[in-house]
Amino acid sequence: MKRLVLLAVALLAAGTDVDAAACTFADARSTFAAFLVEAGLPGGGFLVGTPQGVLAEHYFGGYDANTVVPVASASKLLSGVRILQVVERGEATLEAPVSTWLPQFTGEKGTMNLRQMFSHTAGYGGDSAAGVINDDSITLAQAVDLIACCRPLNPGYTVGGQFAYGGVSMHVAGRLAEVVGGGDWEQRWKSEIGAPLGITSIDWQGLGATLNYRIAGGAQSSLADYGRLLHMLANGGRGNNLRILRASTVEQLFVDNVGDLPIASAPDNAAPPIRYGIGAWLESDPGHDEATFLHSLGAFGFFPWIDRLRGLYGVFMIRGAPGINDSALPVYRQMLAAIDAETAAGACTPIAFEDEIFVGAFEN
């Protein structure tokens, strides 16, 4: 144990900071450093910000500002933003059946809608077509055609009848966005979201080169680039002096789409009550009925979050093996509590200012 503590101290000392802020987040940093050592990870990083700017950006071990990692299911939030952008532009709706734009989907499958497909309530789950959505020899369009023709809904499932976690229906939604949005999924995400926000590292090649983009789990990102996406959302849809989404559109991320539906399948670390928006898990603080906290945890430990009650967002970045979240999540909860305690004291000032703050004030 003494050796573990010494290693954690050494790792903390070796961590690099982009700058110093009035809030040091010393407790969160020491907790994170000790976890990295105990888990045998080569490095990590975390970022905390407000709509006004970045409060902290810390790296540990071999990680730095250029480190890019696969984010696994944190891809779902990235993809959900593009889906909402397509909807905001009137190119599709959250409620219309998928057959409106993809007529190859017939019967009950054709009644799925974007809201259901991006909240695990469309009748698929458990990656029942994993062989199709993970096939790098085909394109996203070809994969979705195979789902339409040859992959039925899960046995006993109905469209809109249950929550069942998985990536199949999001794969279909990604293809729908290609059809109505006019172009390749990855290239349109980069041109319509990434480039305006100054994001350069995010793409859907995190699990290897592919044109069959894993909409629900294939992205990769640096710490700061994912932070730029979260800042835009925390700032009511505006980032880098540009409006990416209306504030009212961002609100859709925080609408629970599960309600009283039965939970057919969910990750072991998803604590009840299960609440899910568009590509992200939702939680509420005591005394609040509405969702106050959003996150999109990935299987390798990448943890982006937005805390609306406290006006904070952040990313905890690691690349661990599947199963790492059994030990990572309790650590992340400790870090969140430490960050909350320090920011509540009111001593934090940004180390890097973002654009002018218009939270919900302007609708282009």
ZINORTA-V451852 format. One record per pair of residues at least 24 apart in sequence whose ideal C-beta (glycine too) atoms are under 6 Angstrom apart, sorted by the first residue. I is the first residue (numbers start at 0). J is the second residue. Records with the same first field share a line. If there is no record, write none. Layout:
BEGIN
I=J / J
END
This chain:
BEGIN
6=36
7=32 / 33 / 36
10=35 / 36 / 59 / 60
14=57 / 58 / 59
15=58
16=57
17=56
18=350
20=54 / 55 / 350
21=346 / 347 / 348
22=54 / 341 / 346 / 347
24=55
26=337
27=334 / 337 / 338
28=57
30=333 / 334
32=59
34=330
35=59
40=317
43=316 / 317
44=222 / 316
45=315
46=222 / 226 / 313 / 314
47=313 / 338
48=230 / 312
49=310 / 311
50=233 / 234 / 356 / 358
51=349
52=349 / 351 / 352 / 353
53=349 / 350 / 351
54=347 / 349
67=200 / 219 / 221
68=318
69=205 / 206 / 219
70=218 / 220 / 297 / 301
71=216 / 297 / 298 / 299
72=216 / 297 / 298
73=295 / 297 / 301 / 303
74=216 / 217 / 218
75=215 / 278 / 295
76=278 / 279 / 295
77=218
78=214 / 278
79=117 / 277 / 278
81=176 / 188
82=117 / 172
83=248 / 251
85=176 / 180
87=248
90=179 / 180
91=179
100=175 / 178 / 179
101=175
103=147
104=147
107=158
110=158
111=158
113=172
114=256
115=159
116=168 / 171 / 172
117=169 / 172 / 277 / 278
118=256 / 275
119=162 / 163 / 164
120=159 / 162
121=158 / 168
122=152 / 156 / 157 / 158
123=153 / 165 / 167 / 168
124=153 / 163 / 165 / 263 / 264
125=165 / 264
126=165 / 166
127=153 / 167
128=167
132=166 / 170
134=211
135=209 / 211
137=211
138=210 / 211
139=174 / 184 / 211 / 212
140=174
142=211
143=171 / 174
161=260 / 261 / 263
162=257 / 260 / 262 / 273
163=263 / 264
164=264 / 265
166=215 / 216
169=214 / 215
170=214
173=214
184=212
185=212
195=241
196=227 / 231 / 238 / 239
197=239
198=224 / 227
200=224
222=314 / 316
225=303 / 314
226=314
229=303 / 312
230=353
233=305 / 312
234=358
235=358 / 359
237=357
240=354
242=363
245=362
246=359
251=277
252=276 / 277
253=290
255=281
268=324 / 328
284=308
300=327
302=331
END
